[in-house]
Amino acid sequence: MRVPMPDRPGIVGRTYLERGMPVVVLVQWKGAKAPRNVMIRRADGSWVVRPFRGLRRPKEESNA
């Protein structure tokens, strides 16, 4: 399990999109020569462990 350092930005706590729906990254970890896995919380409240690959950052809203 990996916990982000306070002075370094990490992905824990950030919101990403999974198939267009927002999810929050709760925990991240990486094994030797394995893909980075994350535990996410979906909008319905379920927690799932999945590869980080495929999660997308939501588009920034412009203040125009």
Beta strands, then each sheet from edge to edge (+ up, - down):
strand 1: 15-18
strand 2: 21-30
strand 3: 36-42
strand 4: 47-51
sheet 1: 1+ 2- 3+ 4-
end
